[in-house]
Amino acid sequence: NIAIGVSLPFNRPFNSTYSTKDQIKSNLINLLLTNVGERIMNPFFGSNLRKFIFEGLTNSNIDALRESVLNSIEILIG
């Protein structure tokens, strides 16, 4: 078995991922838990989900949340 990457959350010793599915999951968690501008040398990485934490669940907020996540993924893969 060859490790592809590191799984989240980080523990000591680091847990490696051995499947693409597990690594994609770790990468998405990392993207969603990082605010835009928080990553040094990669200012567009992140999703700004924290601004939605205390917002009410309205249709417009859900749409804005969905759009924010999809835009973050597009920037990452684009």
N, C-alpha and C positions, 0 to 999 in steps of 0.2 A: 504494500500500500504506500502510495506517495501522497503526502499532505499537499493540499491546494492552498490553504490559508489558515487563519486563526479564527476561532469562534469567539463570540461575545456571550457573556461578559468575560473580561480578562480575569484569569485566576493564575495563581502560581502553582505548578508550572502551567504554561499556556496550553490550552487545548487546541489541537489541530483539527481542521475539517478535511474530510477525505472525499466528499462528494460535492458536485457543483451546486446541488440544491441547498445543502447546508451553508455553503459559502455565500450564495446569493442571499439567504436569510440573514446572515451576519452583516453583509454589506448594506442591506436595506435598514436593519436596525441602526447601524452606524450613521447612515444618511439621515434617518428620521430623528435621531437624538442629538444631532448637531445643528446648531443655529448657523444661518448663512453669515459668513464673515468670521466665524470662530476658528476655522482651520487655517493655520499659518501656511502661506505660499499657495493656498487654494481658496481664495475668498468667496467663490461662488458655490462651494460645496455646503450642503445643509438644506434644511427644510423649514425652519422657523415655526415648528409645531407648538413651541411653548407659548406663543401668543394666543393660542386657541384654548389653553387649559381652563381658564375661568370664564369662557364665553358660554352663553346659553346655546342650547341645541335648537337652532332655527334652520329652516330650509336654506336661507342665504349663507349662514355660517357653515353648514355642512358642505354646500357647494364651494365656498371659499377654501375650506379645508381640503376638499378633494382636488381642487385646482392647484393649490399650493404643493401638495404631495406629487401630483402628476408633473408639474413644472420642474420640481426638484429632480425627479427621475429622468426627465427629458434632458436637463442640463448635464446630469451625470453621464448618460449614455450617448448624448449627442455630440 
